Amino acid sequence: MRVLMVEDEVRLAETVRRGLMAEGFVVDVATDGEAGLEAGETGGYDVIMLDIMLPRLNGYDVCRRLRAADVWTPVLMLTAKDGEYDQVDAFDLGADDYLTKPFSFVVLVARLRSLVRRGAPERPPLLTAGDLTLDPRSRAVARAGAEITLTPREFGLLHYLMRHRGDVVSKTEILQSVWDLNYDGDDNVVEVYVGYLRRKIDQPFGRRSIETVRGAGYRLAGDGG
């Protein structure tokens, strides 16, 4: 069984690599997100172990881009985080399992073997909010059958809002999921991009689907506005 481990903690990666090889796995290691993405797209692995906090490209983005490239290799997320929000976000982006550091090596091996037996996951379903649709696989967006062209950042923001349609999400939550976990710029950039989205998915169609909830954040209407 071929495993790709994307992990920037070199000592941990080497320890896990040796242990997995002793269990009969063939293991390749990438130490940053961009290298992991390239290897995942071309390597033909049975399973990918993916840390979330990575240099150059975080694990969320790696997972999202793999799925967008039609790479359906099972993904096990490894992270020091332990919040329910992180787990839900990872699963929504296409991850198949989630293991929090520090973890039991025995549990890790069991999870990897289970994922390999399970095989590649089904492709994600089309996201809808009324007559607004978003296809995570092809990255196509349409309203009332009319195609809408979005920039990668606009698509990421709409994807996040549609996955949480009907819920109020804060600027901080959006920044951490759509921009980068380490982003430390002005959070008003969210307001700017919400404005861009409204001009593309709402105004031409006479809709008001993205609501500003004063002091709390934004909400995409469950019925698409």
Secondary structure, DSSP 8 states (H G I E B T S, - for coil): -EEEEE-S-HHHHHHHHHHHHHTT-EEEEESSHHHHHHHHHHS--SEEEEESS-SSS-HHHHHHHHHHTT----EEEEES---HHHHHHHHHTT--EEEESS--HHHHHHHHHHHHHH-S------EEETTEEEETTTTEEEETTEEE---HHHHHHHHHHHHTTTSEE-HHHHIIIII-TT--S-THHHHHHHHHHIIIIIGGGT---EEEETTTEEEE-TT--
